[in-house]
Amino acid sequence: MNTEILKRLTDEQLHELKAATEKELANRYDYSILPGRTGWFISSNDGRRVEVVVQRINGKSVSCVEVANIRAKWRVSPECLTMDGISRSPEKRYQASPKPSQDYGQTAW
């Protein structure tokens, strides 16, 4: 990435670029809280970052299981939970390889 171009921009143009970049990233990734998705929060007990998988969405909290210790269950406020983004662009799907019985113009010797 050529960052020399950024040095020629004014402060206002850089702020506009930052806003446009954040908007584009928000359009490309989905950060919604859904069961099975991963996220993290900062524990109020010891201040460590806790990686979790969402199990259930309750009325006022989210039930999660810690990734490092699946026996550790957490109930977290949705405001405290930071979800990992999942790309909205469709995954590339490759077709299966051709069947060996098909002849693609090859002649037998």
GISUL-V817856 format. One record per backbone hydrogen bond with DSSP energy under -1.0 kcal/mol. CO is the residue of the C=O (numbers start at 1). NH is the residue of the N-H. Records with the same first field share a line. If there is no record, write none. Layout:
# GISUL-V817856
CO->NH  NH
This chain:
# GISUL-V817856
5->8
6->9
10->14
11->15
12->16
13->17
14->18
15->19
16->20
17->21
18->22
19->23
20->24
21->25
22->26
23->27
24->28
25->29
28->88
30->86
34->37
37->54
38->84
39->52
40->82
41->50
43->47
48->43
50->41
51->67
52->39
53->65
54->36
56->63
61->58
62->76
63->55  56
64->74
65->53
69->72
72->66
74->64
76->62
77->80
82->40
86->30
99->102
